[in-house]
């Protein structure tokens, strides 16, 4: 069973950009209420789409370089990476059904 895993500025390239599997990166912070709301949805997606997509979590407070590189201005921001390139950006909380509409085209 898969689950969201932490990434950092130090291992972002290896874990996300070099991944053969699409990766959803959740840019979040401990103090962010909408981040807490979307976390269980991302946990569900990691399980449901195990083997088709990986879910990574990057704490923006402890890893400021990567969010800066991708112009993260608000959190939560989800970016879907395929073959090292960002293909979708989702800013803010949204319910699972709407989130799936944005994610599914990139993982099927």
C-alpha positions as CSV (number, residue, x, y, z in Angstrom):
1,X,0.0,0.0,0.0
2,X,1.3,3.4,-1.0
3,X,1.1,6.6,1.1
4,X,2.3,10.2,0.7
5,X,6.0,10.6,1.4
6,X,8.1,13.6,2.3
7,X,10.4,15.3,-0.2
8,X,12.9,18.1,0.5
9,X,14.9,20.6,-1.5
10,X,17.8,18.1,-1.3
11,X,16.0,15.1,-2.8
12,X,13.4,16.8,-5.0
13,X,15.2,16.1,-8.3
14,X,15.7,12.4,-7.5
15,X,12.3,11.7,-6.0
16,X,10.1,13.9,-8.3
17,X,11.9,15.0,-11.5
18,X,13.7,11.7,-12.1
19,X,10.6,9.6,-11.3
20,X,9.3,7.3,-14.1
21,X,5.8,7.4,-12.4
22,X,3.8,10.7,-12.3
23,X,4.2,12.5,-9.0
24,X,1.7,14.8,-7.3
25,X,3.6,17.2,-5.1
26,X,1.7,18.8,-2.2
27,X,3.4,22.1,-1.2
28,X,2.1,22.6,2.4
29,X,2.9,23.8,5.9
30,X,2.0,22.7,9.4
31,X,0.0,25.9,10.2
32,X,-2.1,25.8,7.0
33,X,-5.7,24.8,7.6
34,X,-6.6,24.0,4.0
35,X,-3.5,21.8,3.8
36,X,-4.9,19.8,6.7
37,X,-8.2,19.4,4.8
38,X,-6.7,18.1,1.6
39,X,-4.2,15.8,3.3
40,X,-6.7,12.9,3.9
41,X,-7.8,13.2,0.2
42,X,-4.2,12.8,-0.9
43,X,-3.7,9.8,1.4
44,X,-6.8,8.2,-0.3
45,X,-5.4,9.0,-3.8
46,X,-2.0,7.5,-2.9
47,X,-3.7,4.2,-2.0
48,X,-6.3,4.2,-4.9
49,X,-3.7,4.9,-7.6
50,X,-0.8,3.0,-6.1
51,X,1.6,2.2,-9.0
52,X,0.1,4.8,-11.3
53,X,1.0,8.0,-9.3
54,X,3.1,8.9,-6.3
55,X,2.1,11.5,-3.8
56,X,4.9,13.6,-2.3
57,X,4.6,16.3,0.4
58,X,7.0,19.2,0.6
59,X,7.0,21.4,3.7
60,X,7.5,25.0,2.3
61,X,8.7,26.3,5.7
62,X,11.6,23.9,5.9
63,X,12.3,23.7,2.1
64,X,12.1,27.2,0.6
65,X,14.2,26.7,-2.5
66,X,11.9,24.4,-4.5
67,X,8.7,26.4,-3.9
68,X,10.6,29.5,-5.1
69,X,11.7,27.7,-8.3
70,X,8.1,26.8,-9.1
71,X,6.6,30.2,-8.1
72,X,4.5,28.8,-5.2
73,X,2.6,31.9,-3.9
74,X,-0.1,30.1,-1.8
75,X,-0.7,26.8,-0.2
76,X,-1.8,24.2,-0.5
77,X,-0.5,24.0,-4.1
78,X,-0.4,20.7,-5.9
79,X,1.7,20.3,-8.9
80,X,1.6,17.1,-11.0
81,X,5.0,16.2,-12.6
82,X,5.3,13.8,-15.5
83,X,8.7,12.9,-16.9
84,X,10.3,15.7,-14.9
85,X,7.9,18.5,-16.1
86,X,5.0,20.2,-14.4
87,X,1.8,19.4,-16.3
88,X,-0.9,20.6,-13.9
89,X,-1.1,23.1,-11.0
90,X,-3.9,23.1,-8.5
91,X,-4.0,25.9,-5.9
92,X,-6.2,25.7,-2.8
93,X,-8.5,23.1,-1.3
94,X,-11.0,21.3,-3.5
95,X,-13.2,18.3,-2.8
96,X,-12.0,14.9,-4.0
97,X,-14.4,14.7,-7.0
98,X,-13.2,18.0,-8.4
99,X,-9.5,17.1,-7.6
100,X,-9.9,13.8,-9.5
101,X,-11.2,15.7,-12.6
102,X,-7.9,17.6,-12.7
103,X,-5.7,14.6,-11.9
104,X,-7.1,11.7,-13.9
105,X,-6.1,13.0,-17.3
106,X,-2.4,12.9,-16.3
107,X,-2.3,9.5,-14.7
108,X,-4.3,7.3,-17.1
